[in-house]
Amino acid sequence: MSRTRTRQRRPVILLRPVPRETPLHRVWAGTKVLSAAALSVAVSFAPSWTGLGILLSVLVVGVFVARIPRGVVPTIPWWVFAVLAVGLVLNAAGGGLTAYVRTILLGVGLLVLASLVGWTTRLSDLVDALPVLFAPLRLLRLPVDEWVTVCALALRMLPTVRAEMRVLFAARKVRGRPGIRNPAGWWHEAIDAVGAVVSVSMRKVRDLGDALSVRGPRSATRPPLRLRLGDVVTVLVVAGACTVITVWG
């Protein structure tokens, strides 16, 4: 008797931390953001095999220290591998195979680096780190407080928007797909989806505005900034990696 197994696809989940108590989880969110930015800039300006190898080593150590499970990696569609294979064949025929492979590895490395920050950082910690990260911009007389407020609201609304989008897509899936036989039908479907997303977003924005109006102005009390040993180790590792990439990359 043959048994058919349906493999469930793992969706793409952004900015949802993995519940762990590891040294990398306890590192301050600003340290992780600045470290990821420094590594990204260093390896982007020197995308050599040495730089890519160092980036890969840092990512492997970070994933091992944070104990990231395999289940957080989303299921990659088959057409992504097909596009990469076509590009590989074309670049191999044109003599640009090495540059193509390094570009793909660089993109994957930067994607994993950003995902590692999201897997180990809570949204509340990231929101608390924004005023400190944007503090140098005050010297240029820029509206830092307004930017911090907008970013904080956007980050805090991500789980709600994600839940509403999941409900919306589930409703469209239950309704079924009508037969679309021409590009005009696809266009109308896209317009309907965008309209539904905008409608849900406007409703959430209105509810959030009403809640903020009822609550009124309130002084924000942020926890004091306390750097730990993990922050120092992270800064030293990233600084050493960036130095090696810049000098020998």
N, C-alpha and C positions, 0 to 999 in steps of 0.2 A: 504494500500500500504506500503510494507516494504521498509525501507530506509537502505542501507548498508553504513556504515561509515568506512572508512579506516583510521586507526590511523597512523599518520606519526611518524616515529621513530626519536628521537632526537639524533644526532651524538655526539661522544666524541670530545670535543673541549678543547685543551690544550693551556695554556698561552694566553688566550684571556680575558682581563679584562672586568668586567661588568661596563658600563658607569654610575657611580654614583659619587656624591660629599658627601662622608661620612667621619667621623673622621678616620676610618680604611683605607680608600683610601689615605688619606693625610699623613699617617705614612710613614716614610722613608723605602724604599725597603730593605735596609740592616737590619733594626730592625725587619722586618717581617721574613726575612730569618733566622736570628739568633734565633729569638723566636721560630720559627717552628722547627729548629734543636734542640734547648734545650728541648722543649716539647717531641720531638720524642725520644731523647736519654733517658730522664727521665722515660717516660712511657714504653719504650722498656725494660729497666733493671728492672722495677717494674710493670709488667702487672697484677696488682691485681685489684679487683673490685673497690677499692678506687681510684687507679690511673686512671682506665678507666672512672669512674664517673667524676673525675676532668677534664679529657681531654674532655669528652662529654660536661661538663658545659662550658668550655672555647670555644669550637666550637659553641655551641648554642649562646653564647653571641657575638662571632665574626660574625656569620651569621646574627644575629639580628641587630648589629650595622652597618654592611656593607650593609644591605638591599638586600641580595642576593635573586633573584626571583627563583621560583621553576623550571622555564623553562631551567635553565642552567644545571640541572641534566640530564645526558644522559639516554636514554632508555636502561635498562638492559635486555639482552637476556634471554629467558626462560631457556636455558641450564645452565646458571650460578646458578640459583636457584635449578635446578635439581642436579648439582654437590654438592652444599652445603647441599642439603637434603640427598643425599647418604652418604656424610661424617658425617652428624649428626647421621644417623642411625647406621653407623659402629662404631662411637665413643661412642654412647650410649650403644651399645652391648658390647664394650670392656672396659667400665668403664672410659673413658676419655672425658665425655661430657662437664665437666666444663672447662677443658683446651682448648677444641675445640671451645667452645663459646667465651672464652676470646681471643683466637687467631683471630677469625673472627672479633670480635669487635675492636681489636687492628689494624688489617689491614684496616678496614673501617675507623676508626678514623684517622689514618695516611694519608690515601688517601684524606679524606675530608680536613685535615689540609693543605696538599700540594695544593689542589684545591683552598682553601680559599686564599692562598698567590697568586695564579695565577689569581683569580677573582678580586683581589683588587690591583694588581700591573701591571703597564704598562711595556712593554719590554724595553723602553728607560730608565725608572727609574731603572730597574734591571741592565741594562748595565752600567749606571753611578755608581751604588753601587759596582760593581765588584772590581775596584781598591782599594777601602777602605777595602773591605772584605779580599782581598788577600794581603794587605799591611804587616801584620805580617810575611808572608812567605819571605819577603825580607831579614829578619835577617838571614835566612838560606841560602842566596845567591841562591835562586831558580829563574828561568826565569819567574817572575811574569808578566812582560809586555807582553811577548809572550802568556802566558796563558790567560790573560785578552783580548788580541786581538782576539784569537781564539774563546773564549766564546762569545765575543761581536758579532763577525761575525756570529757565529752559531745562536745566539738568534735573530739577525736582519734578518736572512735568513729564519727563521721558517715560517712567513706568506707567503713568496713566495713559499717555498716548499709545504706548505699546499695547496695553490691554484693550483699548478701544479699537486699534487696528486689527488685533486678533479676532475680536468679536465681529468686526466688519467683514473680514475675509472668510470667517466661518459662515456668516449669513449668506454671502455670495456663493460659497461652495454648496450649501444646502439647497439654495435656489436652483442650482444647476446652470450649466453653460448652454446658452442658445447656440444654434448653428450659425457660425460666422464664416461666410464663404468669400468675402472680399475685404480689401483693406479698409473700405469705409466702415464696415462693421467693427473692425478692430478699433478704429478711431472713436466711434461712438461708445464702445466699451471703456476705452481709456478716459473719455470725458465723464462718463458716469462714475467711474472709480475716483477720479480727482474731485468731482463734486461731492461725493459722499465723504471723502477724507476732509475736505474743507468744511463741510457742514459739522462734522464731529469736532474738528479743531475749534471752530468758532463757538460751539456750545461749551466746550471745556474752558475756553478763554473767558467767556462771559461768566461762568460759574466761579472761576478763579478771581476775576475782578470784583464780583459781588462779595466773595469771602474776604478779600483784602480790604474792601471798603468798610465792611462790618467790623473787622478787627481793628482797623485804624493804625496809625503809626506806632511803632514799637521799637525800642532801642535794642539793637542786635548785640547779644553777648556771645563773643566767640571765645573758645577755649584758648589758653595761652599756647604759644608755639614751643614745643619741647622736642628737641632733636635727641635721638638715642644713638646707641652704638650701631644699629643697623643703618641709620642714615649716613654715619661716617664711613662705614664699610662700603655702602653703595656709591657714595661720592668718590672714594678712592679707586674702586674698581672701574667705574665709568671714566674717571679722569685718566687712569692708566690706559684703558682701552682706546680712548680718543687720542691720547698722545702717540701710542704705537701706530694707530691708523694714519695719523697725520704725518708722522716722521718716516715710517717704513712702508706706508701704503702706496 
